[in-house]
Amino acid sequence: MKNSRTLILLLTGLILSAGIYSCKGKKEAAPDGEVLVNTYCSGPDYFSNNEFFRSNAIGESLDQMTSKKKALNNAKAELAGAINTTIKATIDNYVNSRELNNQEEVEERFEGLTREVVNQQLSGTKTICEKMTKTPDNKYKTYLAIELSGEELITKINDRLSKDDRLKIDYDYEKFKETFNAEMLKMENN
């Protein structure tokens, strides 16, 4: 009786330890010759969503500040591209939904004014992650992620567009914001 209890406990322990080991042992394997690289300030927490435009970048240099400047410039360039794509889609959809007679002129004015706002707003980006490492060859490597609020951007665009006398006649802020928010939602779902 004692031996059968011991045997049952031993077998149960063996099965449990095998189960625990198999859970730990399942690591994602990289293809032959490749090594998985984990990048700082990257991943789902740093993706754009329906509230924020986000981008991340890496800068490398022998000089610490130059490394940081390179990362920031690269991140801002990527951020500007994402914003411009979203704004262009917003303008196209907004103007088409409004069916304005002077559609081409309105689009050009919208694009020009929003480009000014985007350039001004890029200086107001917020750093949400920054890590610096030193490589084996004594270079500094900066990992950086930045964000810009979509709400702040649309407010600034509205301020600028509503001051333009020619656009003021045809401009509907609520419709423009609705179109912009729809584009932001598409970005989050991608």
Phi and psi in degrees as a GROMACS rama.xvg file:
@    title "Ramachandran Plot"
@    xaxis  label "Phi"
@    yaxis  label "Psi"
@TYPE xy
-63.0752  -39.1784  LYS-2
-67.2871  -38.176  ASN-3
-67.9943  -37.2198  SER-4
-64.8945  -43.8021  ARG-5
-62.4139  -42.4795  THR-6
-63.2993  -43.427  LEU-7
-63.4363  -45.5429  ILE-8
-62.0344  -42.4046  LEU-9
-62.9696  -45.524  LEU-10
-64.9252  -41.2995  LEU-11
-61.7533  -44.9719  THR-12
-61.9412  -41.0738  GLY-13
-63.9602  -44.0004  LEU-14
-64.4441  -44.3813  ILE-15
-62.8267  -44.427  LEU-16
-66.819  -34.8676  SER-17
-65.9503  -39.4682  ALA-18
-65.6746  -43.3595  GLY-19
-64.8352  -43.6518  ILE-20
-61.8763  -40.9789  TYR-21
-67.3343  -31.9091  SER-22
-68.7416  -40.0091  CYS-23
-72.3782  -32.8101  LYS-24
-75.8325  -12.7178  GLY-25
-84.9564  87.4017  LYS-26
-105.506  147.821  LYS-27
-72.015  120.735  GLU-28
-91.8994  137.082  ALA-29
-84.0212  152.455  ALA-30
-57.9729  158.433  PRO-31
-51.4286  133.905  ASP-32
81.8746  -3.39544  GLY-33
-110.852  150.658  GLU-34
-122.638  131.489  VAL-35
-67.9704  129.622  LEU-36
-111.908  124.405  VAL-37
-96.0807  123.113  ASN-38
-103.1  131.075  THR-39
-64.3832  154.363  TYR-40
56.2038  34.6671  CYS-41
-138.092  161.696  SER-42
111.345  -177.054  GLY-43
-54.2635  -32.5842  PRO-44
-67.1818  -15.2246  ASP-45
-114.563  15.4407  TYR-46
-84.8196  150.872  PHE-47
-64.8059  150.76  SER-48
-141.137  -164.188  ASN-49
-77.0544  -1.57425  ASN-50
-112.309  -33.8622  GLU-51
-132.581  142.541  PHE-52
-86.7538  132.399  PHE-53
-135.247  150.631  ARG-54
-151.382  159.421  SER-55
-137.562  157.145  ASN-56
-158.573  168.715  ALA-57
-125.709  140  ILE-58
-128.735  139.83  GLY-59
-133.838  136.957  GLU-60
-164.711  161.698  SER-61
-70.6958  -22.9582  LEU-62
-101.289  132.93  ASP-63
-60.1738  -48.4473  GLN-64
-68.9029  -35.1598  MET-65
-65.4221  -37.7889  THR-66
-58.9883  -45.6073  SER-67
-65.9962  -42.8637  LYS-68
-62.5372  -41.7051  LYS-69
-61.3446  -45.7477  LYS-70
-62.1268  -43.9043  ALA-71
-64.9679  -43.9005  LEU-72
-62.939  -42.0399  ASN-73
-64.8543  -41.9101  ASN-74
-65.5802  -41.9851  ALA-75
-65.5978  -38.0852  LYS-76
-63.8727  -43.073  ALA-77
-65.201  -41.5804  GLU-78
-63.1048  -44.4298  LEU-79
-60.5233  -39.955  ALA-80
-62.5891  -44.2196  GLY-81
-64.8004  -41.8282  ALA-82
-65.1541  -46.404  ILE-83
-61.4334  -38.4448  ASN-84
-62.9438  -45.3331  THR-85
-66.628  -42.5713  THR-86
-64.6395  -41.6954  ILE-87
-61.1702  -44.8231  LYS-88
-64.4261  -39.7491  ALA-89
-61.1786  -48.1234  THR-90
-62.8572  -46.3805  ILE-91
-58.1326  -48.7875  ASP-92
-68.0628  -38.3082  ASN-93
-65.44  -51.1161  TYR-94
-62.5992  -42.011  VAL-95
-65.3353  -36.7183  ASN-96
-72.3859  -25.8633  SER-97
-84.2992  -20.891  ARG-98
49.2779  57.2311  GLU-99
-79.8717  146.293  LEU-100
-65.7708  -38.1866  ASN-101
-100.047  49.8654  ASN-102
-53.3101  -49.0244  GLN-103
-63.1822  -44.0017  GLU-104
-64.2467  -42.0253  GLU-105
-62.6868  -44.7228  VAL-106
-59.9728  -44.4299  GLU-107
-62.3935  -42.4146  GLU-108
-66.176  -44.3282  ARG-109
-58.0083  -49.8735  PHE-110
-61.437  -43.318  GLU-111
-62.4589  -46.2324  GLY-112
-69.4905  -40.2608  LEU-113
-69.0953  -33.2505  THR-114
-61.8397  -40.6669  ARG-115
-60.5684  -46.0171  GLU-116
-63.0599  -45.2771  VAL-117
-60.0712  -44.4837  VAL-118
-61.6474  -39.7092  ASN-119
-68.1472  -41.8094  GLN-120
-71.511  -26.7652  GLN-121
-59.8403  -26.6012  LEU-122
-72.2819  -14.9522  SER-123
-99.9449  20.2836  GLY-124
-68.5091  155.503  THR-125
-112.97  130.629  LYS-126
-79.3981  123.326  THR-127
-108.17  -9.82927  ILE-128
-159.457  136.179  CYS-129
-149.654  124.852  GLU-130
-134.266  141.428  LYS-131
-127.429  136.38  MET-132
-126.497  166.106  THR-133
-119.358  126.741  LYS-134
-80.8236  165.323  THR-135
-58.4356  -26.3566  PRO-136
-94.4311  26.1563  ASP-137
61.9341  31.3234  ASN-138
-100.901  149.355  LYS-139
-91.5115  139.454  TYR-140
-127.291  120.774  LYS-141
-108.364  128.16  THR-142
-106.328  128.022  TYR-143
-140.635  141.18  LEU-144
-131.258  136.302  ALA-145
-128.536  162.73  ILE-146
-144.403  159.191  GLU-147
-138.788  129.993  LEU-148
-68.9439  128.006  SER-149
-64.898  -36.5121  GLY-150
-64.8157  -44.5124  GLU-151
-63.2054  -40.8582  GLU-152
-63.2772  -46.7606  LEU-153
-65.9152  -33.5649  ILE-154
-65.3328  -44.4479  THR-155
-65.7834  -39.3284  LYS-156
-63.7758  -43.5488  ILE-157
-59.4941  -46.0479  ASN-158
-55.5147  -44.8404  ASP-159
-71.6331  -42.9483  ARG-160
-69.1863  -36.8077  LEU-161
-73.3733  -11.7853  SER-162
-90.0209  -8.68572  LYS-163
-86.4261  114.047  ASP-164
-58.8603  -38.1532  ASP-165
-71.8455  -33.6031  ARG-166
-84.2943  -26.5628  LEU-167
-54.2557  -32.9867  LYS-168
-64.0101  -43.6626  ILE-169
-99.3322  -6.2878  ASP-170
-85.1047  128.207  TYR-171
-122.305  102.908  ASP-172
-57.3124  -46.7814  TYR-173
-60.9025  -41.5372  GLU-174
-67.1976  -41.5859  LYS-175
-63.3204  -44.9757  PHE-176
-63.9073  -41.2177  LYS-177
-60.2993  -43.4634  GLU-178
-65.6043  -42.443  THR-179
-61.8011  -46.6698  PHE-180
-62.9079  -34.9987  ASN-181
-64.6416  -39.5655  ALA-182
-67.2222  -37.9367  GLU-183
-64.2578  -38.927  MET-184
-65.6465  -38.3662  LEU-185
-61.6852  -39.6896  LYS-186
-63.497  -39.9595  MET-187
-67.0406  -34.468  GLU-188
-78.0733  -10.8579  ASN-189
